[in-house]
């Protein structure tokens, strides 16, 4: 199953660990809050994405099913 990253902007306090762990998919805005890529996480980056979710101090980062998988799950 393909996943994508999502961030809860209310829970996030801008530590920036996620962007350090996964700069290929997460960048920080001018205030230090993450902007996550809309694309599905490539297979080779999956372990790093799972680790970034685990190390988020505020539990604001999560893995969601990618768009194609959400349509299948809804049927």
Backbone bond lengths (Angstrom), bond angles and torsions (degrees), N, CA, C in turn:
res aa  C-N    CA-C-N  psi(-1)  N-CA   C-N-CA  omega(-1)  CA-C   N-CA-C  phi
1 X - - - 1.438 - - 1.540 108.59 -
2 X 1.306 115.51 133.16 1.467 121.25 177.15 1.516 109.74 -83.07
3 X 1.319 115.49 144.73 1.458 121.65 178.23 1.521 110.55 -127.27
4 X 1.314 114.76 164.77 1.453 121.27 171.11 1.516 107.34 -135.87
5 X 1.303 116.58 159.55 1.448 121.38 179.52 1.517 110.91 -85.30
6 X 1.308 115.88 147.37 1.463 121.99 174.11 1.523 107.28 -140.92
7 X 1.315 115.61 148.83 1.465 120.47 179.47 1.521 109.50 -125.73
8 X 1.316 115.75 139.69 1.456 121.65 174.13 1.527 106.26 -88.51
9 X 1.323 118.56 105.31 1.466 120.74 -174.64 1.534 113.39 -66.85
10 X 1.307 117.36 -21.19 1.459 119.90 178.49 1.529 110.78 -76.72
11 X 1.329 116.74 -39.23 1.469 120.93 -179.44 1.521 112.45 -77.37
12 X 1.322 117.27 -29.63 1.466 121.20 -175.64 1.530 110.61 -69.10
13 X 1.343 114.90 133.59 1.465 120.23 176.97 1.522 112.08 -113.06
14 X 1.342 117.34 7.52 1.462 121.11 172.44 1.515 115.73 78.94
15 X 1.320 118.06 36.97 1.466 120.29 176.02 1.530 111.61 -65.30
16 X 1.341 117.58 -35.24 1.454 122.03 177.53 1.515 115.44 85.76
17 X 1.323 118.64 3.72 1.462 120.87 179.74 1.525 111.85 -61.65
18 X 1.309 116.33 -37.02 1.468 120.39 -178.05 1.532 111.25 -61.90
19 X 1.324 116.37 -42.03 1.467 120.35 -179.81 1.525 111.17 -69.41
20 X 1.328 116.96 -32.90 1.461 119.67 175.72 1.517 110.83 -68.35
21 X 1.322 116.87 -37.77 1.458 122.26 -178.50 1.524 112.13 -74.15
22 X 1.332 117.08 -35.06 1.460 121.44 -171.22 1.529 112.15 -139.28
23 X 1.338 117.87 63.18 1.469 119.50 -177.37 1.528 113.69 -65.87
24 X 1.320 117.08 -16.43 1.469 120.28 178.17 1.528 111.75 -68.04
25 X 1.330 117.21 -26.02 1.465 120.84 -175.67 1.526 114.14 -123.30
26 X 1.334 117.19 -11.28 1.462 120.27 -177.15 1.524 109.72 -132.22
27 X 1.324 115.06 129.25 1.465 119.64 173.13 1.526 107.18 -125.02
28 X 1.300 116.00 163.73 1.456 120.25 -178.90 1.523 110.22 -104.53
29 X 1.326 116.18 142.28 1.460 119.65 175.42 1.530 108.86 -78.92
30 X 1.324 117.38 -176.44 1.470 120.58 -175.04 1.529 113.20 -66.24
31 X 1.333 118.05 -15.89 1.466 121.66 178.22 1.530 112.61 -99.86
32 X 1.332 116.42 0.16 1.462 120.71 178.00 1.514 115.41 91.34
33 X 1.334 117.26 12.96 1.454 120.85 178.64 1.526 109.98 -96.97
34 X 1.331 117.20 146.04 1.464 120.63 -173.93 1.525 114.03 -73.11
35 X 1.307 113.96 142.69 1.460 123.19 169.19 1.520 105.00 -119.03
36 X 1.326 116.31 115.27 1.465 120.60 -174.93 1.523 110.98 -97.35
37 X 1.301 114.85 149.59 1.460 122.10 178.97 1.529 110.13 -68.75
38 X 1.333 116.10 144.89 1.471 121.36 177.16 1.525 112.32 -79.96
39 X 1.316 116.73 -16.08 1.468 119.05 -174.05 1.525 111.90 -77.25
40 X 1.316 114.84 159.35 1.458 120.39 176.65 1.522 109.16 -65.16
41 X 1.299 116.00 148.83 1.461 121.37 -179.16 1.529 108.72 -73.07
42 X 1.327 117.62 123.22 1.466 119.90 176.73 1.534 110.63 -61.76
43 X 1.306 115.81 148.16 1.463 121.79 -176.88 1.530 112.47 -52.61
44 X 1.327 117.04 -41.32 1.467 119.62 -176.93 1.534 113.04 -70.59
45 X 1.326 117.90 -17.64 1.464 121.14 178.63 1.536 112.94 -99.47
46 X 1.315 117.41 -2.75 1.472 120.86 -178.24 1.526 113.39 -56.74
47 X 1.335 119.57 -45.81 1.473 118.04 179.06 1.528 112.57 -61.38
48 X 1.317 117.35 -39.02 1.468 120.05 178.63 1.526 111.16 -68.42
49 X 1.321 116.93 -36.75 1.471 120.32 178.54 1.522 110.29 -64.90
50 X 1.328 117.14 -44.50 1.470 120.17 178.32 1.525 110.75 -62.71
51 X 1.325 116.74 -39.09 1.468 120.04 178.78 1.534 110.89 -66.77
52 X 1.323 117.04 -41.00 1.469 120.10 178.36 1.528 110.78 -60.63
53 X 1.328 116.83 -39.91 1.467 120.93 177.30 1.527 109.76 -63.36
54 X 1.338 116.79 -43.90 1.472 120.83 -178.66 1.523 112.97 -65.04
55 X 1.334 118.15 -36.79 1.466 119.77 -174.36 1.528 113.81 -88.59
56 X 1.312 118.01 -3.52 1.466 119.95 179.29 1.525 109.13 -60.88
57 X 1.336 118.20 116.79 1.465 120.54 -176.27 1.528 113.92 -63.94
58 X 1.311 117.44 -25.39 1.471 121.11 -177.60 1.525 112.77 -102.76
59 X 1.343 117.19 1.78 1.470 122.39 -177.21 1.532 111.11 56.48
60 X 1.313 116.30 35.17 1.464 121.59 -177.38 1.523 112.84 -91.39
61 X 1.312 117.92 -16.47 1.463 122.32 -178.42 1.524 108.72 -98.47
62 X 1.326 116.32 138.60 1.465 119.92 179.97 1.527 109.88 -145.31
63 X 1.322 115.15 164.51 1.461 122.35 172.73 1.515 108.30 -101.98
64 X 1.309 116.59 127.95 1.465 122.49 176.07 1.515 108.26 -115.68
65 X 1.327 117.57 153.62 1.462 118.97 173.88 1.528 109.94 -60.07
66 X 1.323 116.10 141.69 1.465 120.45 177.19 1.522 109.30 -65.73
67 X 1.311 117.31 160.95 1.471 123.52 -173.23 1.524 112.49 -52.43
68 X 1.326 119.54 -44.83 1.455 122.10 -178.08 1.522 110.44 -63.20
69 X 1.328 117.39 -39.14 1.461 120.74 -179.53 1.528 111.37 -70.73
70 X 1.324 118.10 -32.05 1.470 120.41 178.74 1.523 110.92 -65.48
71 X 1.324 118.58 -36.81 1.460 121.44 178.96 1.523 110.41 -65.95
72 X 1.338 116.74 -42.21 1.470 120.57 179.54 1.520 109.87 -65.43
73 X 1.319 117.67 -42.36 1.465 121.73 -178.07 1.540 111.09 -65.07
74 X 1.318 117.89 -29.86 1.458 121.32 -177.46 1.536 112.22 -74.48
75 X 1.324 117.17 -20.66 1.467 120.10 -175.96 1.489 112.85 -77.36
